[in-house]
Structures are given as structure tokens and as C-alpha cells.
Amino acid sequence: MSDWFAGVPTLGVLFKRFMINAAWASIVLFAMLVLQLPAEYAAVVYFGVLVVNGVMAFVFLRQRANA
């Protein structure tokens, strides 16, 4: 997991990781829809992806500021 957050070399790699996270979240949300789980669980997954992507963006910007 630490490799996922650390060492983002370019903006393109960051965008790719954003899209991979969004794809996994879409798959999980679709599975939750099929299983008819409560909407609160879906909200946790959705906002969790936003938080993870935000942390990655923050780490990327910090790396660029320190370089």
C-alpha cells in the first residue's frame, strides 16, 4: 500500500492511479447494487475513493513542492 501512495513520478501516473481507484470503486458499487446492500455502504465506498484520491494528489503536490 505504501508503494501506491509514495513515489508518483508524473502527473500521468497520478491520473492513471485515480482511474484505477475509480474503476475498482465502480466494480464494488455495482456488486453492492446486485447484492442490494444499504446505500450507506455505497456512500462509504464512494467517499472513500474521493479521500484516497485526495491523499494521493496531496502527496504528489508535496513531492513537487519539495523537489
C-alpha positions, 0 to 999 in steps of 0.5 A: 500500500505504501508503494501506491501512495509514495513515489508518483513520478508524473502527473500521468501516473497520478491520473492513471492511479485515480482511474484505477481507484475509480474503476475498482470503486465502480466494480464494488458499487455495482456488486453492492447494487446486485447484492442490494446492500444499504446505500450507506455502504455505497456512500462509504465506498464512494467517499472513500475513493474521493479521500484516497484520491485526495491523499494521493494528489496531496502527496504528489503536490508535496513531492513537487513542492519539495523537489 
